[in-house]
Amino acid sequence: MASPDVEFRCFVGGLAWATDDRALETAFSAYGEIVESKIINDRETGRSRGFGFVTFRDEKSMRDAIDGMNEAAVLQRATGGLRLD
């Protein structure tokens, strides 16, 4: 069991500009319980920067999401797939 201060967060890049926190959470919720989903916005314009983070309750869910969604054609920009790290 992981200590309480360990986070199972993955980077999600290549997101469509219109993707919001809720859409990100919905897309990844099939892989396990999500603690937080966050799209990173530009400080000056408030517009999405095209990437975000999803934090899962456990490591298995995070690994399953990385395996299942890497290069996926959901929530992506016009070219390429999602990139998860």
N, C-alpha and C positions, 0 to 999 in steps of 0.2 A: 504494500500500500504506500502510495506517495505521501510525503509530508504535506501539510495544509498549505504551505507557501509555494508549492510547485504549481506552475500553470501549464496547461496543455494548449498552447496557442499556435495557430498556423497563419502564415502570411498568405494572402490571396491576391495575386496580381492579374492584370489584364481584364479587369472588370469593365463592363459598359459604364459610361459616364452617368447614366440614369439610375444605376443600382443604388438602393438605400440600405440602411441597417436591417430593416425588416425583410427585404428580399434576400439579403445575404443569409440571414438566420434561417429563413424558410428553405432555401436551397440546400443548406448543410444539415438541417435538423434530422434528416433521414439517417444520419450516421451516429447520432447519439445526442445526449443532453448538452445543450449549449449554455454556457455561463454568460457569454457576451459575444456580440457581433458588432463590428465597428468599421464603417467606411471612413477613410481619412480624407478630409476636405482641405482645400487651400485656405489659408488664414485670411487672405485679402479678398478673395472672390466668393468664398463659401462653396465653390464648386468642387465636386468629387475629383480626387487626384487619380482615380482609376485603380486603387488598391485598398485593401482593408485587412482586418484580422478577425479570426473566429477562435474563441476560446471554448474548449470542451471540458466537461466534468472529468473525463478520464483519458488516459493515453491511448487506449484501444480505439475509442471513437475518433480521436484526432488522426491516428494512423490510417484507419479505414477511410476517413474523409480525404486524406491526402492521396491514398491509392485510388479512390473512386472518382475524385473530381479533378485530378491533375490532367491538364489538356482537355477538359470537358468543354462542351459547346453550349453551356448555360451561363447566363449573365456576362458573357464575354463581349469584347469589342468586336468590330467587324472582321478583323483578321486575327488569326491565332486562337489558341485556347486559353483557359485559365492556367495560371502558374501557382502552384502551392509549394511552400517550403515550411 
